[in-house]
Amino acid sequence: MIQLSLYTTMGCHLCSQLEALVAALANQKVWLHHIEISDDEALVERYGLRIPVLVDGDGNELDRGFELERLSAWLRERGWLDEDALAGFTVPPDTTPPKGAHKRHGRRFLG
């Protein structure tokens, strides 16, 4: 099991986004220890503009982990990345037009 700390604060939508990404990309179960920064002035000073901040057991911090490339690289460095899960996020969408679609005067129509 991967054990991480997450510096966060109530109502942080980026923190929620990071939590979901970590759960989706990790190759094993993740346990997150949530650290509320608003309860401690020193934590607010250190992390207030940086949250969410993810921290591993060695104290290595990841800022802006809600960015897919940064998080996946950080997890990969630790051997925790599920490469198949990452591929699901990065596979380009199918750009084949739907069957029966046609263009007329620069506009696309179905059927």
C-alpha positions as CSV (number, residue, x, y, z in Angstrom):
1,M,0.0,0.0,0.0
2,I,1.2,3.5,-0.9
3,Q,1.1,5.9,2.0
4,L,1.2,9.6,1.2
5,S,0.4,12.9,2.9
6,L,-1.7,15.5,1.3
7,Y,-1.5,19.1,2.4
8,T,-5.0,20.5,1.8
9,T,-7.7,22.8,3.0
10,M,-11.5,22.5,3.1
11,G,-13.2,23.2,-0.2
12,C,-10.0,22.7,-2.3
13,H,-11.3,21.5,-5.7
14,L,-7.7,20.9,-7.0
15,C,-7.1,18.7,-3.9
16,S,-10.1,16.6,-4.8
17,Q,-8.9,16.4,-8.4
18,L,-5.5,15.2,-7.3
19,E,-6.9,12.6,-5.0
20,A,-9.0,11.1,-7.9
21,L,-5.9,11.1,-10.2
22,V,-3.7,9.4,-7.6
23,A,-6.3,6.7,-7.1
24,A,-6.7,6.2,-10.8
25,L,-3.0,6.2,-11.7
26,A,-1.5,4.3,-8.8
27,N,-0.6,0.6,-9.4
28,Q,-1.7,-0.3,-5.8
29,K,-4.0,0.9,-3.1
30,V,-3.3,4.4,-1.8
31,W,-3.8,5.7,1.7
32,L,-3.8,9.5,2.0
33,H,-3.1,11.3,5.3
34,H,-4.9,14.6,4.9
35,I,-3.2,17.5,6.7
36,E,-5.4,20.6,7.1
37,I,-3.2,23.6,6.7
38,S,-5.8,26.2,8.0
39,D,-5.3,24.9,11.5
40,D,-1.6,26.0,11.6
41,E,-0.3,29.4,10.6
42,A,3.1,27.9,9.8
43,L,1.5,25.4,7.4
44,V,-0.6,28.2,5.8
45,E,2.6,30.2,5.3
46,R,4.5,27.2,3.7
47,Y,1.7,25.6,1.7
48,G,-1.0,28.2,1.3
49,L,-0.2,29.1,-2.3
50,R,1.0,25.6,-3.2
51,I,-1.8,23.3,-2.2
52,P,-2.4,20.6,-3.1
53,V,1.0,19.2,-2.1
54,L,1.5,15.5,-2.1
55,V,4.4,14.1,0.1
56,D,5.9,10.6,0.0
57,G,7.3,8.8,3.0
58,D,10.8,10.2,2.4
59,G,9.5,13.8,2.5
60,N,9.6,14.4,-1.3
61,E,7.0,16.9,-2.2
62,L,5.0,17.3,-5.4
63,D,3.4,20.7,-6.1
64,R,0.7,20.9,-8.8
65,G,0.2,17.2,-8.8
66,F,-3.2,17.7,-10.4
67,E,-1.3,18.2,-13.7
68,L,-1.2,14.7,-15.3
69,E,2.4,14.9,-16.6
70,R,3.8,16.0,-13.2
71,L,1.9,13.4,-11.2
72,S,2.6,10.5,-13.6
73,A,6.3,11.3,-13.6
74,W,6.4,11.6,-9.8
75,L,4.6,8.2,-9.5
76,R,6.8,6.6,-12.1
77,E,10.0,7.7,-10.3
78,R,8.8,5.7,-7.3
79,G,7.6,2.7,-9.2
80,W,3.9,3.4,-8.4
81,L,2.5,4.3,-11.8
82,D,0.0,2.1,-13.6
83,E,1.1,2.7,-17.2
84,D,-2.1,1.1,-18.6
85,A,-4.2,3.5,-16.5
86,L,-2.1,6.5,-17.7
87,A,-2.5,5.3,-21.4
88,G,-6.3,5.6,-20.8
89,F,-5.9,9.3,-20.0
90,T,-3.5,10.0,-22.8
91,V,-4.9,8.1,-25.8
92,P,-6.0,10.6,-28.4
93,P,-9.7,10.6,-29.1
94,D,-11.0,8.9,-32.2
95,T,-11.4,11.6,-34.8
96,T,-13.1,9.4,-37.3
97,P,-16.4,11.2,-38.2
98,P,-19.5,9.3,-37.3
99,K,-21.0,7.0,-39.9
100,G,-23.2,9.0,-42.2
101,A,-21.6,12.3,-41.4
102,H,-20.9,14.7,-44.3
103,K,-19.8,18.3,-44.7
104,R,-21.6,21.0,-46.7
105,H,-20.3,24.6,-46.8
106,G,-17.8,23.9,-44.1
107,R,-20.4,22.6,-41.6
108,R,-20.7,18.9,-40.5
109,F,-24.0,17.2,-40.6
110,L,-25.1,13.8,-39.3
111,G,-27.3,11.4,-41.1
